[in-house]
C-alpha cells in the first residue's frame, strides 16, 4: 500500500515527492511492542539463513575489519540503497504501475528488486548477487506495508549486521 491510506484504499496521487518516496507519511507510524508481525517475521527469517551460511560458506565470507567498514555495512549502505531502491525507484514504480501485483508481490517491488540485484552484480559473484533478491523483496514489502522506507532501512541494517557477524564468527 502507498503512504496515503484512508480506510484501506490508496490515493491515486501522492501529495508530494517525499510521500511518494516513502520519506514522509500523512499518518505517523505507530511504534508498539511487539512490533508489526511482518517486521518481526522478517527478522526471525534471517536467523536460519545466517546459521546455514556460517555452517557452509562462512570461512569464505568477507567481513569488515575496521569501524569504518562496519559503519558502511550497517549504516551507510542500508540508508543509501533503501533511499534509492525502495524510496525513489519503488515509490515511482508504485505510482506508474498503479500498484499492480504478480501474485503476492507488486510489480514495483519486482522491478526494484531486479535493479537491486543488477547493482550487486559488478561487485559480487553472480550467485551472491542473486542471493540479495529475497531480502530485497522483503525490504520492498516492508516499505509498501508501512508507506515508509524506515522499516526497510532498519531491516536492511539488521540483515547486513547479521551477515557481517556471521562472517566474523565463522572464521573464529
N, C-alpha and C positions, 0 to 999 in steps of 0.2 A: 504494500500500500504506500501511497505517497504521503507526504507530510500533512497536507491539508485534508484532514479527515473529519467528516461530520456524519454521524450515525452510519458508519461503515462504507461510505461512498467517497470516491476520490474527486477532488475538484479538477476539472479539465486543465486549468491553467494555474501553475503556481504563482503566487503573488509577486515573487521576485526570484532572482538568480540564486540567492542564498538559500531559499527554501528548496528550490529545485535540486541544489547540490547537497541537500541534507545537512546544511550548516546551521540553519535556523528552523525551528518548528513553531507553528502557531499555538500549539498546546505544549506546555512544559512537560518534559519527561518526568515520569514518576520513578522515584528511587525507593525500592522496597526490599525487604528481605523476607522470604527468599527471592532472588532475582527472577526475572522473566524465565519461564520454563525453557524456552528455546535457547536463551543465552546460557543457562545452566547446562543443558544437554550438550550444547556446542563445546563447552569447556570440558565436560566429562568425556566426550568422544575423543579428545586428544590423548588421554592417558594411555589407552591400549596402543595407539599409534606410536607414541614415544617409546613404550616398552618394546614393541616389535622392532622399531628402528634400532634401539640400543642393543637388542639381542642379535640382530642380523648384520647391520652395516655400521654399527656405532663406531668401530675403530677407524672407519674411513670418513666419518663425518667431520666437517671443519667447524670449529667453534672460535668465537672471538677471543683474542688473548689480551686485549687492552680494555680499559674502561671506555675509551672512545669507540672501540668496536662493539662493545655491549650496548652503549647508548645508541649507536646507529641501528643495531639489530632490533632492539626492544622499543626504541622511541622514534627515531628519525624515519626509518623505513616504513613502519606501520602508518605514521601520520601522513607522510608524503604519498605513499602508494594508495591509501584509502581516500585521501583528498582527490587524487586524480581518477582512480578507477571507480570507486563507489560514489564519490561526490560528483565530480564533473561528468565523467563518462556515463555511469549508470543513471545518474539523475536526468541527463539529457535523453538517453535512450528510453527511459521510462515514459517520458513525455512523447517522444517521437513514435514509439510503438504502442502507445496508449495502454501500457501495462499488459499487453498480450502474453499469454502463457503457453508453454510447451509442457504439458503435464503440470507438475507441481512448481516449476521454475519459470520465472518470467524470461521473455526473450532478451530483455535488457540485461538481466543477470548473466545469461549465457554469453552474450556478446562481450560484456565487460570481462567475464572470465577468460574468454578467448584472447582478449587483449592482454590480460594479466599473465597468462601462460606465455604468450609471444614475447612479452617484455623479459621474462625469465630465461628464455632460450639462449640468448647470447652469452650469459654468464654461467650457465649451468648445463650439465649433460641433459640430453632430451628427456630421459626418464625422470630426473629430478624436476625439470621444468613442468612436465605434465603432472607431476605429483601435487603441484600447487593448485590444480583445478578444483579439487574437493574443498580445500579451505576457502578458496575464492568464492565458491558457490555459497558457503556458509556465511562469509562476510557480507555477500550481496543480500542474502536472505535477512540477516540481522538489520542491515541498512533499510531494506524495504519494510520490514516489520515495524521498526521504530520510527521511520521517517527521518532518521538522523544517521550520520556516519560515526557518531561517538561509540556505539556498541561494536561496530566493525573495527574501529581503531583499537578498542580495548581487547577484543578477541584476537586480532592480528598480533598485538604486542604479547599477549599471553601465549599464543602458539609459537611465536619466534623465541620467546624466553624458554619455553619448554624444549624446543628444538636445540637451542644452544646448550642448555643444561644437560640434555640427553647426550650430546656430543662430548661434553666435558666428563660426565660420569662414565661413559662407555670407555674412555681412554684411561680411567683411573684403575 
